Amino acid sequence: MTQRTYGGWRRKRSIGLLGLGFTSTMLLMASLVVLMLVMFVDQRYAAYLVPPLVVLFALALVPVQGTSLLGFVLTRVRWWWATVLGRTRYRAGVMVEHPRAFQLPGVLAPITLLSVEDGRNGRFGIAWNRRLGHMTATILVSSNSVWLAEESDVDTWVANWHNWLAGFGYMPWVPWIAVTVESSPDPGATLRDKIAAEVDPDSPEPARRILGELVSLAPAVSAQVETRISITFDPRRFPTNPKGRMEAAAEVNNFLNQIENGLGGCGVSVIGRATPEQLVATVRSAYDPAARGVMAQMLDAAEDGIETANWSEATPVAAETLHDRYIHDSGMSVAWVWQQAPRTHVTSTVLSQLLTPTRWNKRTTLLFRPWPASSAARALESQNTAAQYKSELSARVRHRVSARDSQDLAYARQAAREETMGAGLVQMSLYTSVTVENPEELDRAVSHTESSAETSRIRLRRAWGAQDVAFATTLPLGICPPYLAQRH
């Protein structure tokens, strides 16, 4: 019996030489043209240009840690300069009466929390980025197990998920969607506290005794897994231009009703929207894992007791970004980015090893950036042209075409053909972070996470010099590193 496989990933490429982008290739060609002109005028001057050009070519072509040597050097220089300016350290002004005393560190500083009515006698939270104007709402879901489902049901879930993502190509006001799976160890106190809070003291004693025995027989150590879908909206692109943030939040609520209905056939059950208190508890638990139990008890016992007017409950007291790790309150984290997707077709359980709960807190975020449907065909045609150019160039220069170039061209043609049949185009990236409370366990957690990614056929690269940004991406606050890099 053969197992159904899925595919469709392809790394974005441009027309370039030696793995360089289009701009870098043009600069390389221009440098060679200048060198030839100088040699034509006077060969003595050309001797002075050759050494710096060799150094420049080496910086652009030598790969280091998944990027070029030039990119690696620039990253280290920017990191050194940020360290000199003190921008890698954060100290909260919890003892100071200051307008920005309670704000999140780093790229999360412009984000504030809004509480919005959902029209169902409830409220949900919106992370509002005051600098970019984006609003992010989070939907809490429970995923169905593919291990116990029929293969036909899994195929239906995958197809519906694709259609759900493709629908955002017609919604330009949704720039990206983040799906986060967070797993954390649970010492068993959550079940005991929840049962104790729900038991009626006037209930029959035998019933209370049976519940107590069931709790005592439950595993002492378990895992808590949460799945969140964070959808970021750009109010400036709404069909009707909202006049204020609350009017924009009302529009977000209307679109969320439509989006939630589309999730019904995607293999997940919608639990509800994340409330402001739940968002505060999630952010606080990420920065201070030792307070996870306290925040869970506050959510179960008295959710209204969590302060949501500002980030005072969620703000870390101290945080420091190192080149290879992120230190914050009671935790120490390491974050990775997706360097390469699986080159082969994969099964529906390809991410099971990476998402499996461990003894450490772990969050994995899949970031989807829908391509506008109006320009998807043009973008895929450009990718098809780039792949065909690279294949023909290899045939002319090396008199052969590598198997990888041939497969890349086949994927590009397949994507263009599927788009003509109604498929959507989505840019995708992955971010993973693991947090430990004991620094001595960090190396073990890092090696376990990297080996799990290899088992899932995913190549991760540590977010060197950007640990805090990758860490923030795994939180339900609407951070998109590619957008921030492009804006910068």
C-alpha positions in Angstrom: 0.0 0.0 0.0 1.5 3.3 -1.1 1.3 6.4 1.1 -0.1 9.6 -0.3 2.6 12.3 -0.7 2.3 16.1 -1.2 4.6 18.7 -2.5 4.8 22.0 -4.2 7.6 23.9 -2.5 10.1 25.7 -4.6 12.7 28.3 -3.6 12.3 31.7 -5.2 15.1 32.3 -7.8 16.1 35.1 -10.0 18.1 35.3 -13.3 21.7 35.3 -12.0 25.1 33.8 -12.3 26.9 31.5 -9.8 23.9 31.6 -7.4 23.8 35.4 -7.2 20.7 37.5 -7.5 19.9 39.7 -10.4 21.3 42.9 -8.8 24.5 41.1 -7.7 24.9 39.6 -11.2 24.6 43.0 -12.8 27.2 44.5 -10.4 29.5 41.6 -11.2 29.1 42.2 -15.0 29.6 45.9 -14.6 32.8 45.4 -12.6 34.1 43.1 -15.4 33.2 45.7 -18.0 35.0 48.4 -16.0 38.1 46.2 -15.7 38.2 45.5 -19.4 37.9 49.2 -20.2 40.7 50.1 -17.8 42.9 47.3 -19.4 42.1 48.8 -22.8 43.3 52.2 -21.7 46.4 51.2 -19.6 47.2 47.8 -18.2 49.1 49.3 -15.3 46.0 50.7 -13.8 44.2 47.3 -14.2 46.8 45.8 -11.8 45.5 48.0 -9.0 41.8 47.0 -9.7 42.3 43.2 -9.7 43.0 42.7 -6.0 39.9 44.6 -4.7 37.7 42.9 -7.3 39.0 39.5 -6.2 38.2 40.3 -2.6 34.7 41.6 -3.7 34.0 38.4 -5.7 35.2 36.3 -2.8 32.9 38.1 -0.4 29.9 37.7 -2.7 30.5 34.0 -3.7 32.0 32.2 -0.6 29.1 30.7 1.4 29.1 31.0 5.2 26.2 29.8 7.4 23.7 29.7 4.6 24.6 33.2 3.2 27.5 34.8 1.4 30.6 35.9 3.2 29.6 39.5 2.6 26.2 39.0 4.2 27.9 37.3 7.1 30.4 40.1 7.6 27.6 42.8 7.4 25.5 40.9 10.0 28.4 40.7 12.4 29.2 44.4 11.9 25.6 45.4 12.5 25.5 43.2 15.5 28.7 44.8 16.9 27.3 48.3 16.3 24.0 47.4 18.0 26.0 46.1 21.0 28.0 49.3 21.2 24.8 51.3 21.2 23.3 49.1 23.9 20.4 48.0 21.7 20.8 44.4 22.5 19.7 44.8 26.2 16.3 45.5 27.6 15.4 46.6 31.2 11.8 47.2 31.9 10.9 50.3 33.9 8.6 48.6 36.2 9.5 51.0 39.0 9.2 54.1 37.0 6.2 56.3 36.1 6.9 56.5 32.4 4.6 56.4 29.3 6.7 53.5 27.9 7.4 51.8 31.3 5.4 48.8 30.2 6.3 48.0 26.6 7.6 44.8 25.0 11.3 44.7 23.9 12.7 45.0 20.4 10.5 44.8 17.4 7.5 44.3 19.7 7.8 47.8 21.2 5.2 49.5 18.9 2.6 46.8 19.6 -0.3 47.5 22.0 -3.3 45.5 22.9 -6.9 46.2 22.0 -10.1 44.6 23.4 -12.8 44.3 20.8 -16.4 42.9 21.0 -17.0 39.9 18.8 -20.8 40.3 18.5 -21.4 37.1 20.4 -21.4 38.5 24.0 -17.7 38.1 24.2 -14.4 39.9 23.5 -11.2 39.1 21.7 -7.8 40.7 21.6 -6.1 42.5 18.7 -2.4 43.2 18.7 -2.2 46.6 17.1 1.2 47.7 15.6 1.1 51.5 16.0 4.1 52.0 13.7 2.9 49.9 10.8 -0.8 50.1 11.4 -1.3 46.4 11.2 -3.8 44.5 13.4 -3.4 40.9 14.3 -6.2 38.7 15.6 -5.6 35.1 16.8 -7.9 32.1 16.4 -7.4 29.2 18.8 -7.9 25.8 17.1 -7.6 22.1 17.9 -6.2 20.0 15.1 -7.5 16.6 14.2 -5.2 13.6 14.3 -4.1 12.3 10.9 -3.1 9.0 12.5 -6.6 7.9 13.2 -8.2 9.4 10.1 -8.9 7.8 6.7 -6.6 8.7 3.9 -9.5 10.2 1.9 -10.3 12.5 4.8 -6.7 13.7 5.1 -6.7 14.4 1.3 -9.8 16.5 1.8 -8.3 18.4 4.7 -5.2 19.2 2.7 -7.2 20.3 -0.3 -9.5 22.5 1.8 -6.4 24.0 3.6 -5.0 24.9 0.2 -8.2 26.5 -0.9 -8.4 28.4 2.4 -5.0 29.9 1.9 -5.6 30.5 -1.8 -8.6 32.6 -0.9 -6.3 35.2 0.7 -5.0 36.0 -2.7 -8.3 37.9 -3.2 -7.9 39.7 0.1 -5.1 42.2 -0.3 -5.7 43.5 3.2 -4.3 40.2 4.7 -0.5 40.4 4.2 0.3 37.2 6.1 -1.0 34.4 8.3 1.0 32.7 11.0 0.2 29.1 12.2 1.9 28.4 15.5 2.1 25.1 17.4 3.3 25.5 20.9 4.2 22.6 23.2 5.2 22.8 26.9 5.7 20.3 29.7 2.9 20.2 32.2 3.7 18.8 35.7 0.1 17.6 36.1 -1.0 20.5 38.3 -3.2 21.9 35.5 -5.6 18.9 35.5 -5.7 18.9 39.3 -6.4 22.6 39.6 -9.1 22.5 36.9 -10.9 19.6 38.5 -10.7 21.2 42.0 -12.2 24.4 40.6 -15.0 22.7 38.9 -16.0 20.2 41.7 -19.1 21.3 43.6 -18.4 21.0 47.3 -22.1 20.0 47.9 -21.8 17.1 45.5 -22.0 13.5 46.7 -18.9 12.3 48.5 -18.5 9.1 46.3 -18.5 11.2 43.1 -15.8 13.5 44.6 -13.8 10.5 45.7 -13.9 9.0 42.2 -12.7 12.2 40.6 -9.9 12.4 43.1 -8.8 8.8 42.2 -8.9 9.6 38.5 -6.7 12.7 39.0 -4.2 10.7 41.2 -4.0 8.0 38.4 -3.4 10.5 35.7 0.2 10.8 34.4 2.4 12.9 36.7 4.0 14.6 33.8 2.1 15.5 30.6 2.4 17.9 27.7 0.2 20.8 26.8 -0.1 21.6 23.1 -1.8 24.7 21.7 -2.4 25.6 18.1 -3.0 29.2 17.0 -3.7 30.9 13.7 -2.7 34.6 13.8 -4.1 36.6 10.9 -2.6 40.1 10.3 -4.8 42.8 8.6 -3.7 46.0 7.0 -6.6 48.4 7.5 -5.3 50.8 4.9 -6.2 48.2 2.2 -9.8 47.6 3.4 -12.5 48.1 0.8 -13.9 50.8 3.0 -11.3 53.2 4.5 -11.9 53.1 8.3 -11.8 56.4 10.1 -10.3 55.2 13.3 -8.8 52.2 15.0 -12.1 51.0 16.6 -13.8 51.2 13.2 -10.9 49.2 11.8 -11.2 46.7 14.6 -14.9 46.3 13.7 -14.0 45.5 10.1 -11.5 42.9 11.4 -14.3 41.3 13.4 -16.4 41.0 10.2 -13.6 39.4 8.2 -12.8 37.0 11.0 -16.3 35.6 10.8 -15.8 34.7 7.2 -12.3 33.3 7.8 -13.4 31.1 10.7 -16.2 29.6 8.6 -13.6 28.5 6.0 -11.6 26.6 8.6 -14.3 24.1 9.1 -13.1 21.6 6.5 -9.4 22.0 7.1 -9.0 19.4 9.7 -9.2 21.7 12.7 -11.9 22.6 15.1 -12.2 26.3 16.0 -12.1 26.8 19.8 -12.6 30.5 19.7 -10.7 33.7 19.4 -7.9 34.6 21.8 -9.0 37.0 24.5 -6.8 39.9 25.6 -6.1 37.9 28.8 -5.0 34.9 26.9 -2.7 36.9 24.7 -1.1 38.5 27.8 -0.7 35.0 29.4 0.9 33.6 26.2 3.4 36.4 25.9 4.2 36.3 29.6 4.7 32.5 29.6 7.1 32.8 26.6 9.3 35.4 28.3 9.0 33.9 31.8 8.4 30.1 31.6 8.5 29.8 35.3 5.3 31.7 35.5 3.4 29.5 33.2 1.6 27.7 36.0 0.6 30.9 37.7 -0.8 32.4 34.5 -2.8 29.2 33.8 -4.3 29.4 37.2 -5.2 33.1 36.7 -6.9 32.3 33.4 -8.9 29.4 35.0 -9.8 31.1 38.2 -10.1 34.9 37.6 -9.4 35.8 34.0 -10.4 39.4 34.7 -7.6 39.8 37.1 -5.0 39.9 34.3 -4.2 43.5 33.4 -4.7 44.1 29.7 -4.8 47.9 29.5 -1.0 47.7 28.9 1.6 45.0 28.8 2.4 45.2 32.5 1.5 41.6 33.1 3.4 40.4 30.0 6.5 42.6 29.9 9.7 40.9 30.8 11.8 42.5 33.5 15.1 41.9 31.6 16.1 40.6 28.2 19.4 40.4 26.4 20.0 39.4 22.8 23.2 37.5 22.2 24.5 36.5 18.8 23.4 32.8 19.2 20.7 32.9 21.9 18.2 35.1 23.7 18.1 35.5 27.5 14.9 36.7 29.1 13.6 36.5 32.7 13.6 32.9 33.8 14.3 31.4 30.4 17.0 31.1 27.7 15.9 30.6 24.1 17.4 29.6 20.8 15.6 30.3 17.5 16.0 29.0 14.0 14.7 30.0 10.5 13.8 27.7 7.6 16.8 27.5 5.3 15.6 24.9 2.9 12.3 23.1 2.4 12.1 19.4 1.7 13.2 18.8 -1.9 11.0 15.7 -2.2 7.3 15.1 -1.9 6.4 14.6 1.7 3.6 12.9 3.7 0.9 14.5 5.8 3.0 13.7 9.0 6.2 15.3 7.8 6.3 17.8 10.7 5.3 15.3 13.4 8.9 14.9 14.7 9.5 18.7 14.8 6.2 19.4 16.6 6.4 16.5 19.1 6.3 17.8 22.7 9.5 17.6 24.6 10.6 18.5 28.2 11.2 22.0 27.0 9.0 24.8 25.8 8.9 24.8 22.0 7.1 26.9 19.4 7.0 26.4 15.7 5.5 29.0 13.4 4.6 28.6 9.7 4.4 32.0 8.1 2.3 32.2 5.0 2.4 35.3 2.8 -0.4 35.0 0.1 0.6 36.4 -3.3 -2.1 38.6 -4.9 -4.1 36.6 -7.4 -3.9 39.4 -9.9 -0.1 39.1 -10.1 0.4 35.4 -9.3 0.5 34.4 -13.0 3.2 37.0 -13.8 5.3 36.0 -10.8 5.2 32.3 -11.7 6.0 33.1 -15.4 9.0 35.1 -14.2 10.1 32.1 -12.1 9.6 29.8 -15.0 11.8 32.0 -17.2 14.5 32.1 -14.5 14.6 28.3 -14.2 14.7 27.8 -17.9 17.5 30.4 -18.3 19.5 28.6 -15.6 19.0 25.3 -17.3 20.0 26.5 -20.7 23.0 28.3 -19.3 24.2 25.1 -17.6 23.8 23.2 -20.9 25.8 25.8 -22.9 28.6 26.3 -20.3 29.0 22.8 -18.8 27.4 21.0 -21.7 25.1 19.2 -19.3 22.1 20.0 -17.1 22.2 18.8 -13.5 19.4 16.7 -12.1 18.6 19.5 -9.6 18.3 22.1 -12.3 16.0 19.8 -14.3 13.8 19.2 -11.3 13.7 22.9 -10.4 12.5 23.6 -14.0 9.9 20.9 -13.7 8.6 22.4 -10.4 8.4 25.9 -11.9 6.4 24.6 -14.9 4.2 22.6 -12.6 3.5 25.7 -10.4 2.6 27.8 -13.5 0.4 25.1 -14.9 -1.5 24.7 -11.5 -2.0 28.4 -11.2 -3.9 28.4 -14.6 -6.2 25.8 -13.0 -7.0 28.0 -10.0 -4.3 27.2 -7.5 -3.0 30.0 -5.3 0.6 31.2 -4.8 1.9 31.6 -1.2 5.3 32.5 0.0 6.1 30.3 3.0 8.8 30.4 5.8 9.2 28.6 9.1 10.5 29.7 12.5 11.2 27.6 15.5 12.3 28.5 19.1 13.0 26.3 22.1 13.2 27.7 25.7 14.9 26.2 28.7 14.8 27.3 32.3 18.1 25.6 33.2 21.0 26.9 31.0 22.8 23.6 31.3 20.0 22.0 29.3 20.3 24.4 26.4 22.8 22.4 24.3 20.7 19.3 24.7 17.5 21.1 23.6 19.3 22.6 20.6 20.6 19.3 19.4 17.2 17.6 19.9 15.4 20.3 17.9 17.9 20.3 15.0 17.8 16.5 14.8 14.0 16.6 14.8 14.1 19.0 11.9 16.4 16.8 10.0 14.0 13.9 10.5 11.3 16.1 9.1 13.5 16.8 6.0 13.8 20.4 6.9 17.1 22.2 7.1 17.1 24.9 9.9 19.6 27.7 10.3 20.1 29.4 13.6 19.0 33.0 13.5 22.5 34.5 14.0 22.3 38.0 15.3 18.5 38.1 15.2 17.5 35.8 18.0 15.0 38.3 19.4 13.3 38.8 16.1 12.9 35.1 15.4 11.7 34.6 19.0 9.1 37.4 18.5 7.9 35.8 15.3 6.7 32.7 17.2 4.4 34.9 19.3 0.8 35.7 18.2 1.6 39.4 17.7 1.9 39.7 13.9 5.7 39.9 13.4 6.9 39.1 9.8 10.8 39.3 9.5 10.8 39.4 5.6 8.4 42.4 5.7 10.5 44.2 8.3 13.7 43.5 6.3 12.2 44.9 3.2 10.9 47.9 5.0 14.3 48.6 6.5 
